[in-house]
Amino acid sequence: MTPESTVAPQPTTAVSNPPIEALESNLLPTDVMRRSATTDQPTPDRELTKVAKLIDVSKCIGCKACQSACIEWNDTHPEIEENLGSYTNPHDLTPEMFTLMRFTEYENEETNNLEWLIRKDGCMHCEDPGCLKACPAPGAIVQYTNGIVDFIHENCIGCGYCVSGCPFDIPRISKVTHVAHKCTLCSDRVAVGEGPACAKACPTQCITFGPKDEQIALAEERIADLKSRGFANAGLYDPQGVGGTHVMYVLHHADKPEIYADLPRDPRISPVVEAWKGTTKVVGLAAIGLAAVGVTLHGLFGRPNEVTPRDREHAHDLVDREDG
């Protein structure tokens, strides 16, 4: 056996680490196509290739390497919690934990088998992001032309509207910094030609990253393979209620996504958010504007009430009667 044959192959879930020297970012402010609470967003200078992260739950072994890689790359410090009888730890997403492995024991009534379902939870990077639509802070949430939805913390006011606007219940508000946090799809790594840290750390290639059309093609191959193994309802989770997502799942039971730790069957932006950001907002603001104009005009041109001599005599008579 030659020395070369004993060397482990390079990871294939993402390109290898960048060189030590600094690399110029390829994700520029001019690549932003949407910005929260902004109506005059200029047209981007270029159209980037749409990217996506594909998570094949059938390959996941629940090792949590993705969680560890996310913590390390983002330099977060999640609290050490107590074991409450579940492998899911921490128990939920937090401002310090952007991705979370969720474990579900599912009793399949058709086969009478107990199935161990594991799902990596985190921001789905919707093509039509509800968090961005709900956000009232200019520039606190942006979306690049490649599909990545990013939070700009210095513009965040900590109102929590992004939480209400997200159909996947992802953003978390820090009680320390009072700003919202979520997975950024490692936008800083993508900007220099790297894949997300979680994809790089995954030992089973459960997580892959690249152009979205290539990831869809890879998903179709996996789905065909799963169907050949008896999973007739295997499919791709790329919900169109939010315009599609840039984080997708290959599911064994795509007809029942909710069994994977309450993954929404048909996620959509809240009607309240849609209404407020749509026609209702325009009509409401117009009504407020007209009311303000009316008050101003009344103050400028309205006359104060005048008291006539007859009114004074009548008032005096009423006082005299009371005294009498």
C-alpha positions in Angstrom: 0.0 0.0 0.0 1.4 3.3 -1.0 1.5 6.3 1.4 -0.8 8.2 -0.9 -3.6 5.6 -0.6 -3.7 6.0 3.2 -4.5 9.7 2.9 -8.2 10.5 3.5 -9.9 12.2 0.5 -10.7 15.8 0.6 -14.3 16.7 1.6 -16.7 17.1 -1.3 -19.6 18.9 0.4 -17.9 22.2 -0.1 -14.6 23.5 -1.5 -11.6 23.3 0.8 -10.6 26.1 3.1 -9.5 29.4 1.6 -5.9 30.4 1.6 -4.5 32.2 4.6 -4.3 35.6 2.7 -7.5 37.6 2.8 -9.9 37.2 -0.2 -12.0 40.0 -1.7 -15.7 39.6 -1.0 -17.8 38.8 -4.1 -21.0 39.6 -2.3 -21.4 43.4 -2.6 -24.0 45.9 -1.4 -24.9 46.5 -5.1 -26.0 42.8 -5.2 -28.9 43.5 -2.8 -32.3 43.1 -4.6 -34.5 43.7 -1.5 -34.1 45.7 1.6 -36.5 45.9 4.5 -38.7 49.0 4.9 -37.3 50.4 1.7 -39.3 51.4 -1.4 -36.6 53.0 -3.5 -34.1 50.1 -3.7 -32.0 50.5 -6.8 -31.8 47.7 -9.3 -28.8 45.4 -8.7 -25.8 45.8 -11.0 -25.7 42.1 -11.7 -27.7 38.9 -11.3 -25.9 36.3 -9.2 -26.4 32.6 -9.7 -29.2 31.3 -7.3 -27.7 29.1 -4.7 -29.2 26.5 -2.3 -28.3 24.2 0.5 -29.8 20.7 0.1 -30.4 18.6 3.3 -31.0 14.9 2.6 -32.5 13.6 5.8 -32.1 10.0 4.6 -28.3 10.4 4.9 -28.3 12.2 8.3 -26.8 10.2 11.2 -27.5 12.9 13.9 -23.9 13.5 14.7 -24.4 17.3 15.2 -21.2 18.1 13.4 -23.1 20.8 11.6 -24.2 22.4 14.9 -20.6 22.4 16.2 -19.3 23.9 12.9 -22.0 26.6 13.0 -21.0 27.5 16.6 -17.3 27.6 15.8 -17.6 29.6 12.6 -20.0 32.2 14.0 -18.2 32.3 17.4 -21.4 31.9 19.4 -21.7 30.6 22.9 -25.0 28.7 23.5 -25.9 27.8 27.0 -25.3 24.3 28.3 -28.8 23.0 29.1 -30.2 20.0 31.0 -31.2 16.8 29.4 -35.0 16.5 29.3 -35.1 13.1 27.6 -34.4 14.2 24.1 -31.4 14.2 21.9 -32.4 17.7 20.7 -30.0 20.0 22.5 -30.4 22.9 23.0 -34.1 22.4 23.2 -34.8 25.2 20.6 -33.1 27.7 18.4 -31.6 30.6 20.3 -29.8 33.8 19.5 -26.6 31.8 20.0 -27.7 28.7 18.1 -28.5 29.3 14.5 -29.0 25.6 13.5 -30.4 22.8 15.4 -30.8 19.0 14.9 -34.3 18.0 15.8 -35.0 14.3 16.6 -38.4 12.7 16.2 -39.5 9.1 16.9 -42.2 8.4 14.3 -44.4 5.3 14.4 -45.2 4.4 10.8 -48.7 3.0 10.9 -48.3 1.5 7.4 -45.3 -0.6 8.3 -45.6 -0.7 12.1 -42.0 0.4 12.3 -40.5 2.9 14.6 -38.6 5.4 12.4 -35.9 7.8 13.7 -36.4 11.1 11.8 -33.7 13.7 12.1 -34.0 17.2 10.7 -31.5 20.1 10.6 -33.5 23.2 11.5 -32.6 26.8 10.6 -33.4 29.6 8.3 -34.9 28.5 5.0 -33.9 31.6 3.1 -37.2 32.0 1.4 -37.4 33.5 -2.1 -40.2 35.7 -0.8 -39.1 36.2 2.8 -41.8 37.0 5.4 -39.2 38.4 7.9 -38.1 41.0 5.4 -41.7 42.0 4.5 -42.6 42.4 8.2 -39.5 44.3 9.3 -40.1 48.1 9.8 -36.4 49.0 10.2 -34.8 50.2 6.9 -32.0 47.9 5.8 -32.2 45.6 8.8 -32.9 42.6 6.5 -31.6 42.3 3.0 -31.8 39.7 0.3 -29.1 39.2 -2.3 -29.8 38.3 -5.9 -28.4 34.8 -5.2 -31.3 34.2 -2.8 -29.5 34.6 0.6 -31.4 36.5 3.2 -29.2 38.3 5.7 -29.7 40.3 8.9 -27.8 43.6 9.3 -27.6 43.9 13.0 -26.5 47.5 13.2 -29.9 48.4 11.6 -32.0 46.1 13.7 -34.3 47.7 16.4 -35.2 44.5 18.1 -39.0 44.8 17.6 -39.5 41.1 16.8 -41.7 41.6 13.8 -39.4 39.3 11.8 -40.4 36.5 14.2 -44.1 37.1 13.5 -43.4 37.4 9.7 -41.5 34.1 9.4 -43.7 31.1 8.7 -41.0 28.7 9.9 -40.5 30.4 13.4 -36.8 30.9 12.9 -35.5 34.4 14.1 -34.6 34.8 17.8 -34.2 38.1 19.6 -31.2 38.4 21.9 -32.0 39.6 25.5 -28.4 40.9 25.6 -28.0 42.8 22.4 -31.7 43.2 21.6 -31.3 42.4 18.0 -32.5 39.4 15.8 -30.3 36.5 14.9 -30.6 33.6 12.5 -28.6 31.4 10.0 -27.0 33.6 7.3 -26.2 30.7 5.0 -22.7 31.6 5.8 -22.9 34.6 3.5 -19.4 35.7 4.5 -18.0 32.3 3.4 -20.1 32.2 0.2 -18.8 35.7 -0.6 -15.3 34.3 -0.9 -16.2 31.1 -2.8 -16.8 28.9 0.2 -19.8 26.8 1.1 -21.6 27.0 4.5 -19.6 25.7 7.5 -22.3 23.0 8.2 -22.0 21.5 4.7 -18.2 21.4 5.0 -18.4 19.6 8.4 -21.0 17.0 7.4 -19.4 13.5 7.3 -22.1 11.8 5.2 -22.7 14.5 2.6 -26.2 14.8 3.9 -25.7 18.6 3.4 -24.6 19.9 0.0 -24.4 23.4 -1.4 -24.2 25.0 -4.8 -26.3 26.5 -7.6 -30.0 25.8 -6.9 -30.6 24.0 -10.2 -27.7 21.6 -9.5 -29.0 20.9 -6.0 -32.5 20.2 -7.4 -31.0 17.8 -10.0 -29.1 16.0 -7.1 -32.3 15.8 -5.1 -34.1 14.2 -8.0 -31.4 11.5 -8.2 -31.7 10.8 -4.5 -35.5 10.7 -4.7 -35.4 8.2 -7.5 -33.0 6.1 -5.4 -35.3 6.3 -2.3 -38.3 5.3 -4.3 -36.5 2.3 -5.6 -35.9 1.3 -2.0 -39.6 1.4 -1.1 -40.1 5.0 -0.1 -42.9 5.7 -2.6 -43.6 9.2 -1.2 -40.1 10.5 -1.2 -39.8 14.0 -2.5 -38.2 17.4 -2.4 -39.3 20.0 0.1 -39.1 23.4 -1.7 -42.4 25.1 -0.7 -43.9 27.4 -3.3 -46.1 29.3 -0.8 -43.0 31.4 0.0 -41.7 31.4 -3.6 -39.5 28.4 -3.0 -36.6 28.3 -0.6 -32.8 28.3 -0.8 -32.6 25.6 1.9 -34.3 22.4 0.7 -34.9 18.9 2.1 -35.1 15.5 0.6 -37.7 13.7 2.7 -38.6 10.0 2.8 -42.2 11.0 3.5 -42.6 14.2 1.5 -46.4 13.8 1.7 -46.2 14.3 5.5 -43.5 17.0 6.2 -45.1 17.8 9.6 -43.8 14.5 11.0 -40.3 15.9 10.7 -40.5 18.0 13.9 -43.4 20.1 12.7 -42.0 21.2 9.3 -44.9 23.2 7.8 -46.9 21.5 5.1 -47.7 24.7 3.2 -45.8 27.6 4.7 -47.1 31.1 3.7 -46.5 34.6 4.9 -49.1 35.7 7.5 -52.1 37.5 5.9 -51.7 40.2 8.4 -48.2 40.9 7.2 -49.2 40.7 3.6 -52.1 43.1 4.2 -50.1 45.6 6.2 -47.3 45.6 3.6 -49.8 45.8 0.7 -52.9 47.8 -0.2 -54.0 48.1 3.4 -50.8 49.9 4.3 -51.1 52.4 1.4 -54.8 53.1 2.3 -54.0 53.4 6.0 -51.1 55.8 5.5 -53.2 57.8 3.1 -56.0 58.1 5.6 -53.5 59.1 8.3 -52.1 61.7 6.0 -55.5 63.2 5.1 -56.4 63.3 8.8 -53.2 65.2 9.6 -53.8 67.7 6.7 -57.4 68.2 8.0 -56.2 69.0 11.5 -53.6 71.4 10.2 -56.1 73.2 8.0 -58.6 73.5 10.8 -55.9 74.9 13.1 -54.9 77.5 10.5 -58.3 78.6 9.2 -60.9 77.6 11.8 -62.5 80.3 14.0 -62.9 80.0 17.7 -66.4 79.8 19.1 -67.9 83.3 19.8 -70.2 84.0 22.8 -73.1 86.4 22.0 -74.5 89.0 24.5 -77.7 86.9 24.7 -75.7 83.9 25.7 -74.0 85.9 28.5 -77.4 87.1 29.8 -78.8 83.5 29.8 -75.7 82.3 31.7 -76.1 85.0 34.3 -79.8 84.1 34.7 -78.9 80.5 35.4 -76.4 81.5 38.0 -78.8 83.8 39.7 -81.4 81.1 39.9 -78.9 78.7 41.5 -77.9 81.3 44.1 -81.5 82.1 44.8 
